[in-house]
Amino acid sequence: MEEEDQQKVSDLIKELVLRLLSQNPTSDSHPIDPNSPDFRNSLRYAFRILSSRMTPSVAPDAAAIGESIKRRLATQGKSSEALTLADLCTKFASKTGPGSVNNKWAVLYLLKIIAEDRKAARNQLDSSALLPNLAFNDADSGHDSRVSRSLGSKEKGWRNGVLLVSKDPENRREIAFREFMNLVKEENEVCEEVLVRDVLYACQGIDGKYVKFDKNADGYVIPDLVKVPRATRIIVRKLCELGWLFRKVKGYISECMDRFPAEDVGTVGQAFCAALQDELSEYYKLLAVLEAQSMNPIPLVSEKVSSENYLSLRRLSVWFAEPMVKMRLMAVLVDKCRVLRGGAMAGAIHLHAQHGDPLVHEFMKRLLRRVCSPLFEMVRSWVLEGELEDIFAEFFVVGQPVKAESLWRDGYRLHAGMLPSFISQSLAQRILRTGKSINFLRVCCEDHGWADAATEAAAAAGTTTRRGSLGYGETEALESLIDGAAKRIDKHLLDVMYKRYKFKEHCLAIKRYLLLGQGDFVQYLMDIVGPELSEPANTISTFKLAGLLETAIRSSNAQYDDPDILDRLRVKMMPHGTGDRGWDVFSLEYDARVPLDTVFTESVMARYLKIFNFLWKLRRVEHALIGAWKTMKPNCITSHSFTKLQRAVKLQLLSSLRRCQVLWDDMNHFVTNLQYYIMFEVLEVSWSNFSSEMEVAKDLDDLLAAHEKYLHSIIEKSLLGERSQTLCKSLFVLFDLILRFRSHADRLYEGIYELQARTMESSLPSRDKRKSQRQLSDKVSEPGSWIGDGRKALTQRAGELFRNMGQDLDAIAKEYSSLLEGFLSQLPVQQHVDLKFLLFRLDFTEFYSRSSPSL
């Protein structure tokens, strides 16, 4: 049936050629002979064109083909023919419907190719040399001879380096490719199939038959003795880069697994090795598939391939494109992480995930999920359970053994070197504080209510408290969990501190007793311990002072305070040397037990002690001035007892009394205003601010910061800061001078009282005089007593007393004025603004400003 169809096609083509030749205007009027050479050449040309399998290199566009033919005619000077062609193309394109040509562009393209071929034939080129004929049913015996001559010329041309490739798939193309393969085999000692298998071996770290690892070249190469083309060597070297990278990654995994459980590997390093091993497992699967394909022979180009599952070096390069990218990335990570561990390793790997390539991004994301799994498990355990499961020191939270009182401040800290880059510094601080809060509740407060808060936080964040609930890439879930846990646990911690351990009440107790805010208690305590503290420090009994403290508590409103608070208040004697009095070493202390000692640490209580000593000395000075006033108050009565003295002595007495009174008044003004400033503008204002900040504190760190600010404010405003050391020393010198004035005032009035007693005794009747003398007989024998002297001697001694006391008071007044002026002159230059208000209060009437131009 096929032979009949071929015969019909052949007859139709012959008839077409006869009609075309008979219509040729250049031919003779005689009929065309089918056996003539011209007819046979034309018939052969028609068969060659119609049997050609060449694919056009242009797009199937009929209008573009027609335009191309028209431009060719126009460039040849055939404008009229170009216009005729344009009209014919328009009519040809407009014909549609049954009987019309569907593939119009192919017809136009055929006509264009024939025209170009005819032109080449007119240029003395044989058309058969341009496109060899196809075999068809031809009885002409000359055809076979032409084919043989053509093949002979091609073989000859091959030897000369020129090859005309035949388009005949059954004839010349097959012969040409066979010749090409023979030439390739002559130049290659190793066939491509063997090289492909050797490359696959090299990609598994195994030396092949021809492809081996060269330490000098640091890579897989083909030895120089093996005869292969240079292009083959290059492509093998490029493909074997995958094997070199594989050796590096595999060597790192083996090295880490051999060292585990060493500290420099850790769980994150182990997870990294496991993730790399998983990727290598996928790589092994690919190599297994490629090895199966490498068993199939590589077909010749001219052969009809029954199966596409064969492997050549070029195909292998396509297969290796994606594994090469992954293996290069793994090798880079191995080099980067060789000296890293823990969070630092996870952060270094995360930096390589910031990549625009979707393949690399997805690969790194999958790798980081495995690598960061131990790290996120540590975060979960720390935030929800307060457990620091960090055997190999990989976590960015580091713990150290400390006492309970130092647990919050020193027990845990951030290790910046282990903080991965995908966790911000603020988030790390919240993670640290949340875990610290749980440990503080568990260890210091002996509270377990935090577990319910942690469960609520996990539920609110959409996670669970079980292992594996967090992972890399879930940043929003992580932040939500940490924020929720921190908020609930910190609130529970503050509730425990405020309600169970009464933190506010203890702060108020320290203010009332250590900062001397309980006025009646302080006044009564100073009254009853004053005589005892006037003794040398080494003779004072601490137990006696503790008893006096208990007496002061029971005799004041302090007795109504919480017994737990009163039990914490104790007497403390500071270290003292020879010559120190009880006033110099006496102090009170407050026993802040766990967990309050987290706030009231030893250093904090030392600062409270410093404030107490200052306030206690200020109160002592005030107490001394009050005592001096009690001594000086009856002076209006005593002045009537010296009417019999000489006028000069009497004037000296009145002058001394007036000087003492004026000096006391000046000192009292200074001490009263200073004490008002300290007690109200410093202590009360600072306490009010501290109370407000306690109400808005969200966690223990806020509470500690508020208390630190409160204490710092008191120290700075009370002239106890480092910047006010000079001013504080001047103030303490003023205090000592006031106390010295008290002793001079006491000696003055003691002398006056003795003089008064002697004067009154001299004015009594004789019977009362003898009785008075018997009562004063003991004092007469005392050295320095001048009660038993006569009137003249009494007047002389009184004058000497008043003259000396006047000189002493003048000296004290002068020194006081100088010291006060120096103290006031330093106040305006202080950096703290409240100290300027102290100057305003002390010099409200501008008395000191007018008297001293330096102010």
Secondary structure, 3 states (H helix, E strand, C coil): CHHHHHHHHHHHHHHHHHHHHHCCCCCCCCCCCCCCHHHHHHHHHHHHHHCCCCCCCCCCCHHHHHHHHHHHHHHCCCHHHHHHHHHHHHHHHHCCCCCCCCCHHHHHHHHHHHHHHHHHHHCCCCHHHHCCCCCCCCCCCHHHHHHHHHHHHHHHHHHCCCCCCCCCCCCHHHHHHHHHHHHHHHHCCCCHHHHHHHHHHHCCCCCCCCCEEECCCCEEECCCCCCCCHHHHHHHHHHCHHHHHHHHHHHHHHHHHHHCCCCCCHHHHHHHHHHHHHHHHHHHHHHHHHHHHHCCCCCCCCCCCCCCCCCCHHHHHHHCHHHHHHHHHHHHHHHHHCCCCHHHHHHHHHHCCCCCCHHHHHHHHHHHHHHCHHHHHHHHHHHHHCCCCCCCCCCCEEECCCCHHHHHHHCEEECHHHCCCCCCHHHHHHHHHHHHHHHHHHHHCCCCCHHHHHHHHHHHCCCCCCCCCCCCCCHHHHHHHHHHHHHHHHHHHHHHHHHHCCHHHHHHHHHHHCCCCCHHHHHHHHHHHHHHHCCEHHHCCHHHHHHHHHHHHHCCHHHHCCHHHHHHEEEEECCCCCCCEHHHHEEEEECCCCCHHHCCCHHHHHHHHHHHHHHHHHHHHHHHHHHHHHHHCCHHHHHHHHCCCCHHHHHHHHHHHHHHHHHHHHHHHHHHHHHHHHHHHHHHHHHHHHHHHHHHCCCHHHHHHHHHHHHHHHHHHCCCCHHHHHHHHHHHHHHHHHHHHHHHHHHHHHHHHHHHHHHHHHCCCHHHHHHHHHHCHHHHCCCCCCCCCCHHHHHHHHHHHHHHHHHHHHHHHHHHHHHHHHHHHHHHHCCCCHHHHHHHHHCCCCHHHHHCCCC
